[in-house]
């Protein structure tokens, strides 16, 4: 016996019917899962632990080499060489070199300034100035309602900039997260800049390394906590081909 025309289609609910049939609990669970998925993108967006290691280890190598040789040039070349190795390894593994290359660029500037001036503490000066500038950019972006954390995470979550025009809850969350980064990342230059002017290279180097990864991890965790309770992202519609 054959089924009547359209019988199979009538037996299964359409996507619209499935959506209407969702209970409030199911809707809440789906939105919570979407929020968690978006929050989990935080570490990926900032290069993950590997990216932080790429940017931290050269500073450790610099201070170790300087304490052994007491020569600025030797320490600078050792740090620069390690940064270059990180880039080559990422290229061989076909991984993104964004964070490794950024590390090489920063180390190269620090190495040049320290060798040019003969002052080992100047190796850390570009990084300190970058931290100050980064905090200023974060604060300004939050004030003008273009929070940098949202600008950074939007392309990763697929929402692009819908959080600014269609999702006020996520705009508020990104603004809050951006201010959290200003506070957390601002601690580092507040501690290190006074030490830089004392000329205590050894203490400056060790503290610079010690304050490298922990603040970043804390800022990422705080961002994750904020975003996990924020409204789920609204995916940006793709332009027709």
Residue pairs with C-beta under 8 A, 6 or more apart in sequence:
13 21
22 30
31 231
31 232
32 232
34 232
34 233
35 227
35 228
35 229
35 230
35 231
35 232
35 233
36 228
38 153
38 157
38 159
38 227
38 230
38 232
38 233
39 223
39 224
39 227
39 228
39 230
40 224
41 153
41 156
41 157
42 153
42 220
42 223
42 224
42 227
43 49
43 220
44 156
45 152
45 153
45 156
46 52
46 152
46 216
46 220
47 54
47 98
47 99
49 213
50 99
51 98
51 99
51 100
52 212
52 213
52 216
52 217
53 213
54 83
54 86
54 99
54 100
54 103
55 99
55 102
55 103
55 106
55 212
56 209
56 212
56 213
57 82
57 86
58 79
58 80
58 82
58 83
58 103
58 107
59 79
59 107
59 123
59 124
59 127
59 205
59 208
59 209
59 212
60 205
60 209
61 75
61 78
61 79
61 82
62 75
62 76
62 78
62 79
62 110
62 123
62 205
63 75
63 201
63 202
63 205
63 206
63 208
63 209
65 74
65 75
65 78
65 79
66 72
66 74
66 75
66 120
66 201
66 205
67 202
69 75
72 114
72 115
72 118
72 119
72 120
72 123
73 115
75 114
75 120
75 123
76 110
76 111
76 112
76 114
76 115
76 123
77 111
79 107
79 110
79 111
79 123
80 104
80 107
80 108
80 111
83 100
83 103
83 104
83 107
83 108
84 104
86 100
86 103
86 104
87 97
87 100
87 101
87 104
90 96
90 97
90 100
91 97
106 126
106 127
106 130
109 126
110 122
110 123
110 124
110 125
110 126
110 127
111 123
113 122
113 123
113 125
113 126
114 120
114 121
114 122
114 123
119 199
120 201
121 196
121 199
121 200
121 201
121 204
124 192
124 196
124 204
124 205
124 208
125 196
127 208
128 189
128 192
128 193
128 196
131 185
131 186
131 188
131 189
132 189
132 193
134 185
135 181
135 182
135 185
135 186
135 189
137 148
138 147
138 148
138 149
138 178
138 179
138 181
138 182
138 185
139 179
139 182
141 147
141 148
141 151
141 178
142 148
142 175
142 178
142 179
142 182
145 164
145 171
145 175
146 164
147 171
147 174
147 175
147 177
147 178
148 178
148 181
149 174
149 177
149 178
149 181
149 223
150 161
150 163
150 164
150 170
150 171
150 174
150 175
150 178
151 161
153 174
153 227
154 160
154 161
154 162
154 163
157 233
158 233
158 235
158 236
159 167
159 170
159 233
159 234
159 235
159 236
160 236
161 236
162 233
162 234
162 235
162 236
163 170
163 171
163 174
163 233
163 234
164 171
166 234
167 231
167 233
167 234
169 230
169 231
170 227
170 230
170 231
170 233
172 230
173 226
173 227
173 229
173 230
173 231
176 226
177 222
177 223
177 226
177 227
180 219
180 222
180 223
180 226
181 219
181 223
184 215
184 218
184 219
184 222
185 215
185 216
185 219
187 211
187 215
188 211
188 215
191 207
191 211
192 204
192 207
192 208
192 211
195 203
195 204
195 207
196 204
198 204
